[in-house]
């Protein structure tokens, strides 16, 4: 038995009573109203370890909710970045998006979209993240290989103007079309569509306007790597974009628009070995893009690589 004190809720009189009256109805000695003393809390015995108060459920839920929200933000951002970079890489690499690539993108990335609206801790979300990460890894490989392929196949641009620089190229020459020399152009079976030629700065040029084309038949070495070297004027204005083809296979696309203003320049294109293997000659074609022109071409050479 022990006494404890509490205040009367009616008159605020401090009342002392035995702890056994806790929860029972008694009469306030001052105001005479019926009151119910509170049940006294039992104090832990000395040396007894008090349990740590549990963290409020609302705090735990708030933390979990903020973590899930952060995960969803990162997942959504990752998805948008992955899809955007994928589309740009494919379009930049091949000029269009094949159906097979679109299907692969759906399989790789769409699961991530669903996981952002589901439970990020579920097995499905984990699997979706794994699949999407694998897809993103393949995307990086695709971008890397595409970039390396473009770097490898990109034409080598060189300015050769002095007689010594031009002469230094001769040991590599396998065949050459002398532009503006009728005998040389006939020997190389000049053909084309919408052809146009004329003089410029002491040299002659050959061009094809209005979606036209220029064609030559040129010698190659069947068992050696070859390049095609073309000379252009570096101050051409816009409207001259064309494909360079070997036996109707595009090996490069050239755009002439103030490439090297005030100078002639050489562009050397690598010819894939498969296009010259076991051949002694190939057809070199310059095909203008729709509505545009090809050239002017001031020189055309097949070189040993």
C-alpha positions as CSV (number, residue, x, y, z in Angstrom):
1,X,0.0,0.0,0.0
2,X,1.2,3.5,-0.8
3,X,-0.4,6.9,-1.2
4,X,-0.3,8.9,-4.3
5,X,-1.7,12.4,-5.1
6,X,-3.8,13.8,-8.0
7,X,-5.9,16.8,-8.8
8,X,-9.7,16.9,-8.8
9,X,-10.8,17.5,-12.4
10,X,-13.8,19.6,-11.0
11,X,-12.3,21.9,-8.4
12,X,-8.5,21.3,-8.9
13,X,-8.2,20.3,-5.3
14,X,-5.1,18.2,-4.6
15,X,-6.3,14.8,-3.3
16,X,-4.2,12.1,-1.6
17,X,-5.4,8.6,-1.5
18,X,-4.2,5.0,-1.5
19,X,-3.0,3.6,-4.8
20,X,-5.5,0.8,-4.5
21,X,-8.3,3.3,-5.3
22,X,-6.8,3.9,-8.7
23,X,-9.6,3.4,-11.3
24,X,-12.4,3.4,-8.8
25,X,-15.0,6.1,-8.1
26,X,-14.5,8.3,-5.0
27,X,-15.9,11.6,-3.7
28,X,-13.9,14.8,-3.7
29,X,-13.7,16.0,0.0
30,X,-13.9,19.6,-1.2
31,X,-16.5,19.8,-3.9
32,X,-18.3,16.6,-3.2
33,X,-18.2,15.5,-6.9
34,X,-17.5,12.0,-7.9
35,X,-14.0,11.5,-9.4
36,X,-12.0,8.6,-10.6
37,X,-8.3,8.6,-9.4
38,X,-5.9,7.6,-12.1
39,X,-4.2,4.2,-11.9
40,X,-0.6,4.9,-10.7
41,X,2.2,3.7,-13.0
42,X,4.3,1.0,-11.5
43,X,8.0,2.1,-11.4
44,X,10.5,-0.5,-12.4
45,X,12.5,-2.2,-9.7
46,X,16.0,-1.0,-9.1
47,X,18.5,-2.6,-11.5
48,X,15.8,-3.7,-13.9
49,X,16.6,-2.6,-17.4
50,X,13.9,-0.4,-18.9
51,X,13.0,-1.3,-22.5
52,X,13.9,1.2,-25.1
53,X,10.8,3.0,-26.3
54,X,9.8,2.0,-29.8
55,X,10.2,4.5,-32.5
56,X,6.8,5.9,-33.5
57,X,5.2,4.1,-36.4
58,X,4.7,7.3,-38.3
59,X,8.4,8.1,-38.2
60,X,9.3,4.6,-39.6
61,X,6.7,4.9,-42.3
62,X,7.9,8.4,-43.2
63,X,11.5,7.2,-43.6
64,X,10.5,4.2,-45.7
65,X,8.3,6.4,-47.8
66,X,11.1,8.9,-48.5
67,X,13.5,6.1,-49.4
68,X,11.0,4.6,-51.8
69,X,10.3,8.0,-53.3
70,X,14.0,8.6,-53.8
71,X,14.4,5.2,-55.4
72,X,11.6,5.9,-57.8
73,X,13.0,9.3,-58.7
74,X,16.4,7.7,-59.5
75,X,14.7,4.8,-61.4
76,X,12.6,7.2,-63.5
77,X,15.6,9.4,-64.3
78,X,17.7,6.4,-65.2
79,X,14.9,5.2,-67.5
80,X,14.6,8.5,-69.3
81,X,18.4,8.9,-69.7
82,X,18.8,5.3,-70.9
83,X,16.0,5.6,-73.5
84,X,17.1,9.0,-74.7
85,X,20.8,8.0,-75.1
86,X,19.7,4.7,-76.8
87,X,17.6,6.5,-79.4
88,X,20.3,9.1,-80.1
89,X,23.0,6.4,-80.4
90,X,21.0,4.3,-82.8
91,X,19.8,7.2,-84.9
92,X,23.3,8.6,-85.0
93,X,24.9,5.2,-85.9
94,X,22.6,3.9,-88.6
95,X,20.3,6.9,-89.5
96,X,17.1,5.1,-88.5
97,X,15.8,2.8,-85.7
98,X,15.3,-0.8,-86.9
99,X,12.3,-2.8,-85.6
100,X,14.6,-5.3,-83.8
101,X,16.2,-2.5,-81.9
102,X,12.8,-1.2,-80.8
103,X,11.8,-4.6,-79.5
104,X,15.0,-5.0,-77.7
105,X,14.6,-1.6,-76.1
106,X,11.1,-2.5,-74.9
107,X,12.4,-5.7,-73.3
108,X,15.3,-4.0,-71.7
109,X,13.8,-0.7,-70.4
110,X,10.1,-1.0,-70.0
111,X,10.3,-3.2,-66.9
112,X,12.1,-0.4,-65.2
113,X,9.1,1.9,-65.9
114,X,6.8,-0.5,-64.1
115,X,9.1,-1.0,-61.1
116,X,9.0,2.8,-60.5
117,X,5.3,2.5,-59.7
118,X,5.4,-0.8,-57.8
119,X,7.2,-1.9,-54.7
120,X,10.9,-1.2,-55.2
121,X,11.7,-4.0,-52.7
122,X,9.9,-6.7,-54.5
123,X,11.5,-9.5,-56.5
124,X,9.9,-8.2,-59.7
125,X,11.4,-4.8,-59.2
126,X,14.8,-6.3,-58.6
127,X,14.5,-8.5,-61.7
128,X,13.4,-5.4,-63.7
129,X,16.3,-3.4,-62.5
130,X,18.7,-6.3,-63.4
131,X,17.2,-6.6,-66.9
132,X,17.4,-2.8,-67.4
133,X,20.9,-2.6,-66.2
134,X,21.9,-5.3,-68.6
135,X,20.1,-3.4,-71.4
136,X,22.0,-0.2,-70.5
137,X,25.3,-2.1,-70.5
138,X,24.6,-3.4,-74.0
139,X,23.7,0.1,-75.0
140,X,27.1,1.4,-73.8
141,X,28.7,-1.4,-75.8
142,X,26.7,-0.4,-78.9
143,X,27.6,3.3,-78.5
144,X,31.3,2.3,-78.0
145,X,31.5,0.0,-81.0
146,X,29.6,2.5,-83.2
147,X,31.9,5.3,-82.2
148,X,35.0,3.3,-82.8
149,X,33.6,2.2,-86.2
150,X,32.9,5.8,-87.2
151,X,36.3,6.9,-86.0
152,X,38.0,4.0,-88.0
153,X,36.0,4.7,-91.2
154,X,36.2,8.5,-91.0
155,X,38.1,10.0,-93.9
156,X,41.6,11.3,-93.3
157,X,41.7,15.0,-94.2
158,X,45.1,16.4,-95.5
159,X,46.0,19.6,-97.2
160,X,48.6,19.0,-99.9
161,X,49.6,22.0,-101.9
162,X,53.3,22.0,-102.6
163,X,54.7,19.9,-105.4
164,X,56.8,18.0,-102.9
165,X,53.7,17.0,-100.9
166,X,51.8,15.9,-104.0
167,X,54.9,13.9,-105.2
168,X,55.2,12.1,-101.9
169,X,51.8,10.5,-102.5
170,X,52.8,8.9,-105.8
171,X,54.4,5.7,-104.4
172,X,51.0,4.8,-103.0
173,X,49.0,5.5,-106.2
174,X,47.5,2.4,-107.8
175,X,45.2,4.3,-110.2
176,X,44.3,7.9,-110.9
177,X,41.7,9.8,-112.8
178,X,43.0,13.1,-114.2
179,X,39.9,15.3,-114.0
180,X,39.4,17.5,-117.0
181,X,41.7,15.3,-119.2
182,X,39.3,13.6,-121.7
183,X,41.6,10.7,-122.5
184,X,42.0,9.8,-118.8
185,X,38.2,10.1,-118.1
186,X,37.4,8.0,-121.1
187,X,39.9,5.4,-120.0
188,X,38.1,5.2,-116.6
189,X,34.7,4.9,-118.3
190,X,33.2,8.2,-117.0
191,X,29.5,8.0,-116.6
192,X,26.9,9.8,-114.6
193,X,23.8,11.8,-114.4
194,X,23.5,15.6,-114.6
195,X,27.2,16.0,-115.0
196,X,28.9,19.4,-115.0
197,X,32.5,20.3,-115.3
198,X,34.8,23.4,-115.6
199,X,38.0,25.1,-114.6
200,X,38.8,26.7,-111.2
201,X,42.2,28.1,-110.0
202,X,44.1,26.4,-112.7
203,X,42.5,23.0,-112.2
204,X,39.4,21.3,-113.6
205,X,36.5,19.9,-111.6
206,X,33.8,17.3,-112.2
207,X,30.4,17.6,-110.5
208,X,26.9,16.3,-110.6
209,X,24.0,18.6,-109.9
210,X,20.3,18.1,-109.0
211,X,20.6,14.6,-107.4
212,X,23.1,13.5,-110.0
213,X,26.0,11.1,-109.9
214,X,29.6,10.6,-111.1
215,X,31.0,7.2,-111.9
216,X,34.5,5.9,-112.7
217,X,35.9,2.4,-113.2
218,X,39.3,2.2,-111.3
219,X,42.0,-0.4,-110.8
220,X,42.6,-2.0,-107.4
221,X,44.9,-4.6,-105.9
222,X,43.0,-7.7,-105.0
223,X,45.0,-8.8,-101.9
224,X,45.9,-5.4,-100.4
225,X,44.1,-2.8,-98.3
226,X,43.0,0.1,-100.5
227,X,41.9,3.7,-99.9
228,X,40.1,6.2,-102.2
229,X,41.7,9.7,-102.2
230,X,39.6,12.6,-103.4
231,X,40.6,16.2,-103.8
232,X,38.0,19.0,-103.1
233,X,38.0,22.7,-102.8
234,X,37.7,23.7,-99.2
235,X,35.6,26.8,-99.7
236,X,32.5,25.2,-101.3
237,X,29.1,26.6,-100.1
238,X,26.2,24.5,-98.8
239,X,24.2,22.1,-100.9
240,X,26.9,19.6,-101.7
241,X,26.3,16.4,-99.8
242,X,26.9,13.0,-101.4
243,X,27.7,9.3,-100.8
244,X,30.9,7.7,-101.9
245,X,30.2,4.1,-103.1
246,X,32.4,1.2,-104.2
247,X,30.4,-1.2,-106.4
248,X,27.2,0.4,-105.1
249,X,28.2,-0.1,-101.4
250,X,28.3,3.2,-99.5
251,X,31.7,3.6,-97.7
252,X,31.3,7.3,-96.7
253,X,29.2,10.4,-96.9
254,X,30.9,13.7,-97.7
255,X,29.5,17.2,-97.0
256,X,31.3,20.1,-98.7
257,X,30.8,23.3,-96.8
258,X,33.7,25.5,-96.0
259,X,35.8,22.5,-94.9
260,X,39.2,24.2,-95.4
261,X,38.4,27.7,-96.6
262,X,40.9,29.0,-99.2
263,X,42.7,25.7,-99.8
264,X,42.3,22.4,-101.7
265,X,42.2,19.4,-99.4
266,X,42.4,15.6,-99.8
267,X,39.9,13.2,-98.1
268,X,41.2,9.7,-97.9
269,X,38.4,7.0,-97.4
270,X,39.2,3.5,-96.3
271,X,37.8,0.9,-98.6
272,X,36.6,-2.3,-96.8
273,X,38.7,-5.3,-97.8
274,X,35.6,-7.3,-98.7
275,X,34.9,-4.8,-101.6
276,X,38.3,-5.3,-103.3
277,X,39.2,-8.9,-102.4
278,X,39.8,-11.0,-105.6
279,X,39.0,-8.0,-107.8
280,X,41.2,-6.0,-110.2
281,X,38.8,-3.1,-110.7
282,X,35.8,-1.5,-109.0
283,X,33.2,1.1,-109.8
284,X,33.6,4.3,-107.8
285,X,30.4,6.3,-107.6
286,X,29.7,9.7,-106.2
287,X,25.9,9.9,-105.6
288,X,24.4,13.3,-104.6
289,X,21.7,13.3,-102.0
290,X,18.2,14.3,-103.1
291,X,18.1,17.8,-104.5
292,X,21.8,18.4,-103.8
293,X,25.1,18.2,-105.7
294,X,28.1,15.8,-105.7
295,X,31.6,17.4,-106.0
296,X,33.3,19.4,-107.4
297,X,35.9,16.6,-107.6
298,X,39.4,17.8,-108.6
299,X,41.2,14.5,-108.4
300,X,40.4,10.9,-107.7
301,X,43.0,8.2,-106.8
302,X,43.1,4.7,-105.5
303,X,45.9,4.3,-103.0
304,X,47.6,1.5,-101.2
305,X,46.7,1.8,-97.5
